[in-house]
Each structure stands twice: as structure tokens, then as C-alpha cells.
Amino acid sequence: MRAIPLKSFASLAVLSLLVTGCGQGLLGGGDGAGQTAAGKDEPIVLGMLIPQSGSEAAIGPYMSNAAQLAIDEINAKGGVLGRTLELKTADDACDAQSAAAGANKLVTEGIDVSVGGYCSGATLPTLPIFGKAGIPMIIPAANSQELVDQKLKHVFLINGTGSQQAAAAEKWITKQGSKSVALMHDNTSYSKDIALRTQNLLEAPGGAEAAIIEAVTPKESDYSANITNVLAKKPDFVYWTGYFQEGGLIARQLRQAGYKGSIMVGDGSVSPKLVEIAGAEAAEGLYATMTQTPDTLEGAEGWIDAYKKKYGAEPGPYSNQAYDAVRLAAEAVTKAGGTDGTKVIAALEAIDGFPMFSGPLKFTPEHTLANGGFQILVVKSDKFALQDSLK
């Protein structure tokens, strides 16, 4: 879902550029070079697949609201190449079949760039759909390593990958001196990938002595059988790599069963809803591997205020990444001189130093961030707060 303290002058300068919207070539109107006369009058359409229903529906508004905030700011400064930006959303329900239907809907509606993707298992089946249509994808949240392993030219990730998250998890677990770790996942691409990668790292020389795997069935109302299996192994650390609906219930049932050790969740579980489901007592002190969230970003107060003024609520997880996805799409279209998919992809590959919340952007050859930016959060007084930047 990477709060970097941004304490250097260079980082603060980047964030200042981002929040004030002064980046050259992004918010300026441009002269429309490369556009047809008819094209200049048509909006540039961005598509966003997000969960608007189902167990992860709470995340959807954070992402679409932030995306619209970026669009409104860009349009207020003249748009891109003299054209306005427009956002079209579709519900993926964090479900592969729904996501495929939503992707086809967005293709039919004529989107130029996709800026969505939260659940990796729902995002994976959309890759060939957008690819066949020649639509570049800037994925703000979904981060399973399986997305990267497809090696698709039109796919770009601006969140840390599953392998980077596993590395952060292993580093923190080892730092705590844990000797027996239980890794729990829900068999989805995203969750299982992180669990298995973390297990491999923990069992390498210098890691924890043992790492057990426990797979659960998502969307159940009782995980007591899984909890019993886990506690029989006497772990001193439990890491849940799935989503908040199950994560909150698992945390609560672990504590109810008498477990006193550390609990940590992956970025898909970082949500106020997890605390609500687990209960304040069970959630207190719970750790999380996570990239940036608005409330752990130094210097982003102006952006947070703008979001709150527009929507009357605090920005939540993945809102800042969704905001950056739109800005990056606008920058790439500007550099490409239009919305031709091949040219936009080339422009994205050539990005070097574009200011984002995560810092100056330059993609790796695999179209990922060079540094995943994962940090450790902890629940304090019902809220996730920064525990360790892992630097």
C-alpha cells in the first residue's frame, strides 16, 4: 500500500514541488503539439479499477478521491496539451472476474491510461486486457511480485513490490529476535507470494530458526481452527499477509486464544477498518509492513488539507499513490505529445527524477521502484503510526 521522513533538503524540495503543483511539463497547458484538431477538444480519459463493493470497498474512495483531486488541480492549470483530464472508475470488487469485466468496460469507454489496481489477484487478469488494447498501466497499489514477473512492457508499478515487502518483514522480524514465526496467508496471489518469500528469507542463514505457513479461506467469519493450528507450533511472532477484513478477525481471535506474542500485518491490512474489526485492545501494538500513508508523510500537510477541504474526510491508505499515478500519467502524456500508447510507454520508461511522494522517480528495467520504501507501522491509540523507517 512508505512514509519516508524526507529530512534532507533535497527531499523536502521535491515534496514542495509536488504539493504546490509547480512541476514543469505537468500542469502547464502546452501547445497541443501532435494532437489533431478534433483531439484537442476531447478529454484525456484515465481509467481506475478499484474495489467499490465487497470486503475491500473502504479503500476505493480514498483512491478515486485522490485521483480526482489531482485531475482537478491539473485541469485548473490548463490541463495536459490543452486538453482536460477525465476520470472513469469501475468496480473490481477485489475479485478477478469482476476486475476483468471492469477492465473491458473501461476499454469500451475509451480510456487512454489505466491508473488503478488495488488487489493484486484482481489486477492480474486485467493486464492482458489493457495490453491488447494498447493502454499503459500505472498501478498505484497492487504489488504482487507476480505482476512484475509477467514482464509486460505496458505495466508500471509505483508501490513497493512483494519481494521488497518480504525483505522489510524479514528485517523487522529478525530485528525483534524472533525464533519461531507463523506466516498466515489467504491463498491469493498477493498474500501467498509475500508469505512464501518471507519464509524463504527467514529460513536463510541468519534468519529465524523456523517459519511455519498457515493458509486460510478468505471471507470466513471464524478462524479458530487456523488459530489452533498456529498456536500449536508455539510461535513468538505471527505475520498475516492478507487483507484487513480477515486480518482484524485473526488478530482478535489470536488474542482471545491467549496469544501474547507479536502480530504483524501486510500492507493490504493497513486500514482503520482492521482496528475496528479487531477491537482496540487486540489491535494495540500490532505492527504492519507498509509504504507511505498520508499521516506518516512529513511535509504533506498542505496536500492533506486540500483533500480534507474537498472531501470532508481524512485521506486514507493509497490515496497518495493514486494521486501520484494521475500526475505521472499526465506527465507521460505531456512528454509523449499525445495519448498514443506506445509513445506514452516510452515516456514512462524515460522518466528520470519526476517528483512524487516517494521521492524522485526513475523506473527500474522491470518498471518498478528502485527502493520499495517499506517501513514498519504500529497501532497506537487506534491508529497506525510510524514505528521504524528500516533505514
HURAKA-V610409 format. One record per residue. N is the residue number from 1. RES is the residue in three letters. PHI is phi in whole degrees, -180 to 180 (999 if undefined). NEAR is the number of other ideal C-beta (glycine too) atoms within 12 Angstrom. Layout:
BEGIN
N&RES&PHI&NEAR ; N&RES&PHI&NEAR
END
This chain:
BEGIN
1&MET&999&57 ; 2&ARG&999&47 ; 3&ALA&-75&40 ; 4&ILE&-93&37 ; 5&PRO&-54&23 ; 6&LEU&55&31 ; 7&LYS&-91&14 ; 8&SER&-81&16 ; 9&PHE&-61&11 ; 10&ALA&-64&16 ; 11&SER&-66&26 ; 12&LEU&-64&21 ; 13&ALA&-66&20 ; 14&VAL&-61&29 ; 15&LEU&-65&36 ; 16&SER&-62&23 ; 17&LEU&-59&27 ; 18&LEU&-64&38 ; 19&VAL&-70&34 ; 20&THR&-85&20 ; 21&GLY&72&31 ; 22&CYS&-102&19 ; 23&GLY&-63&33 ; 24&GLN&-69&16 ; 25&GLY&80&28 ; 26&LEU&-110&36 ; 27&LEU&-98&31 ; 28&GLY&-71&22 ; 29&GLY&-72&22 ; 30&GLY&74&29 ; 31&ASP&-109&15 ; 32&GLY&76&26 ; 33&ALA&-56&19 ; 34&GLY&88&23 ; 35&GLN&-98&25 ; 36&THR&-77&17 ; 37&ALA&-61&10 ; 38&ALA&-69&9 ; 39&GLY&-63&23 ; 40&LYS&-65&23 ; 41&ASP&-90&15 ; 42&GLU&-96&23 ; 43&PRO&-70&26 ; 44&ILE&-88&40 ; 45&VAL&-102&31 ; 46&LEU&-103&48 ; 47&GLY&-109&42 ; 48&MET&-134&54 ; 49&LEU&-87&55 ; 50&ILE&-145&51 ; 51&PRO&-75&41 ; 52&GLN&-109&29 ; 53&SER&-144&21 ; 54&GLY&86&25 ; 55&SER&-68&35 ; 56&GLU&-102&48 ; 57&ALA&-60&27 ; 58&ALA&-63&34 ; 59&ILE&-78&50 ; 60&GLY&-50&38 ; 61&PRO&-62&33 ; 62&TYR&-57&40 ; 63&MET&-74&47 ; 64&SER&-69&38 ; 65&ASN&-63&35 ; 66&ALA&-66&47 ; 67&ALA&-62&48 ; 68&GLN&-67&32 ; 69&LEU&-60&38 ; 70&ALA&-63&48 ; 71&ILE&-63&39 ; 72&ASP&-62&26 ; 73&GLU&-65&32 ; 74&ILE&-66&39 ; 75&ASN&-64&26 ; 76&ALA&-66&17 ; 77&LYS&-104&27 ; 78&GLY&107&22 ; 79&GLY&76&30 ; 80&VAL&-123&50 ; 81&LEU&55&38 ; 82&GLY&77&29 ; 83&ARG&-117&36 ; 84&THR&-81&24 ; 85&LEU&-96&42 ; 86&GLU&-136&31 ; 87&LEU&-110&40 ; 88&LYS&-119&32 ; 89&THR&-112&33 ; 90&ALA&-145&37 ; 91&ASP&-88&32 ; 92&ASP&-101&45 ; 93&ALA&53&28 ; 94&CYS&56&45 ; 95&ASP&-137&30 ; 96&ALA&-60&25 ; 97&GLN&-67&18 ; 98&SER&-64&29 ; 99&ALA&-65&41 ; 100&ALA&-62&26 ; 101&ALA&-64&22 ; 102&GLY&-65&41 ; 103&ALA&-65&40 ; 104&ASN&-63&25 ; 105&LYS&-63&26 ; 106&LEU&-66&36 ; 107&VAL&-63&30 ; 108&THR&-62&17 ; 109&GLU&-80&23 ; 110&GLY&80&20 ; 111&ILE&-69&39 ; 112&ASP&-98&41 ; 113&VAL&-142&51 ; 114&SER&-93&50 ; 115&VAL&-124&54 ; 116&GLY&-114&49 ; 117&GLY&122&50 ; 118&TYR&-112&54 ; 119&CYS&-83&49 ; 120&SER&-64&47 ; 121&GLY&-63&39 ; 122&ALA&-86&46 ; 123&THR&-77&47 ; 124&LEU&-53&38 ; 125&PRO&-70&30 ; 126&THR&-86&47 ; 127&LEU&-58&39 ; 128&PRO&-69&22 ; 129&ILE&-67&34 ; 130&PHE&-69&42 ; 131&GLY&-63&25 ; 132&LYS&-62&15 ; 133&ALA&-84&26 ; 134&GLY&72&24 ; 135&ILE&-102&41 ; 136&PRO&-65&39 ; 137&MET&-120&48 ; 138&ILE&-109&52 ; 139&ILE&-97&51 ; 140&PRO&-83&49 ; 141&ALA&-129&55 ; 142&ALA&-52&54 ; 143&ASN&-147&51 ; 144&SER&-59&46 ; 145&GLN&-60&35 ; 146&GLU&-62&30 ; 147&LEU&-64&39 ; 148&VAL&-72&34 ; 149&ASP&-66&22 ; 150&GLN&-68&26 ; 151&LYS&55&16 ; 152&LEU&-95&27 ; 153&LYS&-67&24 ; 154&HIS&-91&33 ; 155&VAL&-108&40 ; 156&PHE&-132&46 ; 157&LEU&-108&48 ; 158&ILE&-115&50 ; 159&ASN&-118&49 ; 160&GLY&-60&43 ; 161&THR&-86&42 ; 162&GLY&-62&44 ; 163&SER&-67&31 ; 164&GLN&-69&41 ; 165&GLN&-69&49 ; 166&ALA&-61&41 ; 167&ALA&-64&29 ; 168&ALA&-66&43 ; 169&ALA&-62&49 ; 170&GLU&-60&37 ; 171&LYS&-63&29 ; 172&TRP&-71&37 ; 173&ILE&-61&41 ; 174&THR&-65&26 ; 175&LYS&-61&21 ; 176&GLN&-80&26 ; 177&GLY&76&16 ; 178&SER&-68&32 ; 179&LYS&-117&21 ; 180&SER&-139&28 ; 181&VAL&-118&41 ; 182&ALA&-105&43 ; 183&LEU&-109&44 ; 184&MET&-113&47 ; 185&HIS&-137&43 ; 186&ASP&-112&42 ; 187&ASN&71&22 ; 188&THR&-79&36 ; 189&SER&-54&34 ; 190&TYR&-62&45 ; 191&SER&-69&47 ; 192&LYS&-66&31 ; 193&ASP&-59&37 ; 194&ILE&-65&49 ; 195&ALA&-61&44 ; 196&LEU&-69&29 ; 197&ARG&-67&37 ; 198&THR&-66&47 ; 199&GLN&-59&30 ; 200&ASN&-61&24 ; 201&LEU&-71&31 ; 202&LEU&-66&36 ; 203&GLU&-88&23 ; 204&ALA&-73&17 ; 205&PRO&-53&10 ; 206&GLY&94&13 ; 207&GLY&-91&28 ; 208&ALA&-66&34 ; 209&GLU&-71&22 ; 210&ALA&-151&21 ; 211&ALA&-139&36 ; 212&ILE&-97&30 ; 213&ILE&-113&33 ; 214&GLU&-133&35 ; 215&ALA&-95&27 ; 216&VAL&-120&36 ; 217&THR&-92&20 ; 218&PRO&-66&34 ; 219&LYS&69&21 ; 220&GLU&-86&20 ; 221&SER&-103&17 ; 222&ASP&-149&17 ; 223&TYR&-116&35 ; 224&SER&-62&19 ; 225&ALA&-66&18 ; 226&ASN&-66&32 ; 227&ILE&-62&32 ; 228&THR&-61&19 ; 229&ASN&-61&22 ; 230&VAL&-66&36 ; 231&LEU&-69&29 ; 232&ALA&-64&16 ; 233&LYS&-88&26 ; 234&LYS&56&21 ; 235&PRO&-75&35 ; 236&ASP&-106&27 ; 237&PHE&-151&40 ; 238&VAL&-121&46 ; 239&TYR&-120&53 ; 240&TRP&-95&53 ; 241&THR&-107&49 ; 242&GLY&-94&47 ; 243&TYR&-98&46 ; 244&PHE&-69&46 ; 245&GLN&-59&36 ; 246&GLU&-76&42 ; 247&GLY&-61&46 ; 248&GLY&-65&37 ; 249&LEU&-68&38 ; 250&ILE&-64&50 ; 251&ALA&-61&43 ; 252&ARG&-64&32 ; 253&GLN&-73&33 ; 254&LEU&-62&39 ; 255&ARG&-68&27 ; 256&GLN&-64&20 ; 257&ALA&-83&24 ; 258&GLY&95&13 ; 259&TYR&-69&27 ; 260&LYS&-111&16 ; 261&GLY&-78&30 ; 262&SER&-77&35 ; 263&ILE&-124&42 ; 264&MET&-135&51 ; 265&VAL&-125&51 ; 266&GLY&-83&54 ; 267&ASP&-66&53 ; 268&GLY&-70&52 ; 269&SER&-104&49 ; 270&VAL&-80&51 ; 271&SER&-161&43 ; 272&PRO&-57&27 ; 273&LYS&-64&29 ; 274&LEU&-62&46 ; 275&VAL&-63&34 ; 276&GLU&-63&22 ; 277&ILE&-71&29 ; 278&ALA&-71&34 ; 279&GLY&94&21 ; 280&ALA&-57&22 ; 281&GLU&-67&16 ; 282&ALA&-71&29 ; 283&ALA&-81&38 ; 284&GLU&-57&22 ; 285&GLY&85&26 ; 286&LEU&-72&46 ; 287&TYR&-93&43 ; 288&ALA&-150&48 ; 289&THR&-90&46 ; 290&MET&-156&53 ; 291&THR&-89&47 ; 292&GLN&-61&49 ; 293&THR&-125&41 ; 294&PRO&-55&41 ; 295&ASP&-79&28 ; 296&THR&-113&36 ; 297&LEU&-99&39 ; 298&GLU&-78&24 ; 299&GLY&86&31 ; 300&ALA&-102&37 ; 301&GLU&-59&17 ; 302&GLY&-63&19 ; 303&TRP&-67&36 ; 304&ILE&-62&29 ; 305&ASP&-62&16 ; 306&ALA&-64&28 ; 307&TYR&-64&34 ; 308&LYS&-64&22 ; 309&LYS&-65&16 ; 310&LYS&-78&22 ; 311&TYR&-115&22 ; 312&GLY&68&10 ; 313&ALA&-155&18 ; 314&GLU&-74&23 ; 315&PRO&-71&41 ; 316&GLY&-109&37 ; 317&PRO&-54&46 ; 318&TYR&72&48 ; 319&SER&-70&46 ; 320&ASN&-68&48 ; 321&GLN&-69&51 ; 322&ALA&-66&51 ; 323&TYR&-60&48 ; 324&ASP&-68&50 ; 325&ALA&-61&50 ; 326&VAL&-66&47 ; 327&ARG&-62&47 ; 328&LEU&-67&48 ; 329&ALA&-61&50 ; 330&ALA&-63&48 ; 331&GLU&-64&39 ; 332&ALA&-66&44 ; 333&VAL&-63&45 ; 334&THR&-60&42 ; 335&LYS&-66&32 ; 336&ALA&-79&33 ; 337&GLY&74&25 ; 338&GLY&162&30 ; 339&THR&-105&39 ; 340&ASP&-58&24 ; 341&GLY&-58&29 ; 342&THR&-63&19 ; 343&LYS&-71&23 ; 344&VAL&-66&40 ; 345&ILE&-61&33 ; 346&ALA&-63&22 ; 347&ALA&-66&33 ; 348&LEU&-65&38 ; 349&GLU&-64&25 ; 350&ALA&-90&18 ; 351&ILE&-56&34 ; 352&ASP&-147&15 ; 353&GLY&93&19 ; 354&PHE&-62&36 ; 355&PRO&-75&35 ; 356&MET&-133&44 ; 357&PHE&-58&47 ; 358&SER&-81&44 ; 359&GLY&113&34 ; 360&PRO&-60&27 ; 361&LEU&-96&36 ; 362&LYS&-147&24 ; 363&PHE&-74&32 ; 364&THR&-73&21 ; 365&PRO&-59&12 ; 366&GLU&-89&22 ; 367&HIS&65&32 ; 368&THR&-125&33 ; 369&LEU&-74&39 ; 370&ALA&-64&21 ; 371&ASN&-125&27 ; 372&GLY&-64&37 ; 373&GLY&72&43 ; 374&PHE&-73&46 ; 375&GLN&-138&39 ; 376&ILE&-109&39 ; 377&LEU&-103&41 ; 378&VAL&-143&30 ; 379&VAL&-81&38 ; 380&LYS&-130&20 ; 381&SER&51&13 ; 382&ASP&74&21 ; 383&LYS&-132&26 ; 384&PHE&-77&40 ; 385&ALA&-133&25 ; 386&LEU&-69&30 ; 387&GLN&-105&27 ; 388&ASP&-155&24 ; 389&SER&-82&26 ; 390&LEU&62&32 ; 391&LYS&-86&18
END
